[in-house]
Amino acid sequence: MKVGEQNLFGMRITALQGRMVDLECATCHTAGSVPAEEFQSTRCGSDRCGATQGRTE
């Protein structure tokens, strides 16, 4: 993993902090942090993007 890498859901790594990664949504620019091992499966949960990324919660 490296800064600038993007997963299938359009979440881009903005910083690496030990076992955590800071992410930003390429669509709405919502930012957040997740454990590094969850990066590939992390989707944007914002009101703007959440419904368009297969979330049902």
C-alpha positions in Angstrom: 0.0 0.0 0.0 1.1 3.5 -0.7 -0.2 7.1 -0.7 -2.3 7.7 -3.8 -3.4 4.0 -4.2 -7.2 3.7 -4.9 -9.5 0.7 -4.3 -12.4 -0.6 -6.4 -14.8 1.7 -4.6 -12.9 4.9 -5.3 -11.3 5.4 -1.9 -7.8 6.8 -2.2 -5.1 6.6 0.4 -4.0 10.0 1.6 -1.7 8.9 4.5 -0.3 5.8 6.2 -0.2 5.8 10.0 1.1 2.5 11.3 -1.7 -0.1 10.8 -4.2 2.6 9.9 -4.7 4.3 6.5 -6.3 7.7 6.0 -8.7 7.7 3.0 -10.6 10.2 0.8 -13.5 9.4 -1.5 -12.6 10.4 -5.1 -16.2 11.3 -5.7 -17.3 13.5 -2.8 -14.0 14.0 -0.9 -15.3 12.6 2.4 -12.3 11.6 4.5 -11.8 8.9 7.1 -9.5 6.3 8.5 -9.7 2.5 8.5 -7.4 -0.4 9.5 -5.0 -1.1 6.6 -6.3 -4.7 6.2 -9.8 -3.3 5.5 -8.7 -0.9 2.7 -9.7 -3.0 -0.3 -13.2 -3.5 1.0 -13.8 0.0 2.3 -16.6 2.0 0.7 -17.6 5.6 1.1 -20.4 5.9 3.7 -21.4 9.5 3.1 -25.0 10.5 2.4 -23.9 11.5 -1.1 -22.1 8.3 -2.1 -23.3 5.6 0.2 -26.4 4.7 -1.7 -24.5 4.4 -5.0 -21.9 1.9 -3.7 -24.1 -1.1 -2.8 -24.8 -0.2 0.8 -28.1 -1.4 2.3 -27.7 -0.1 5.8 
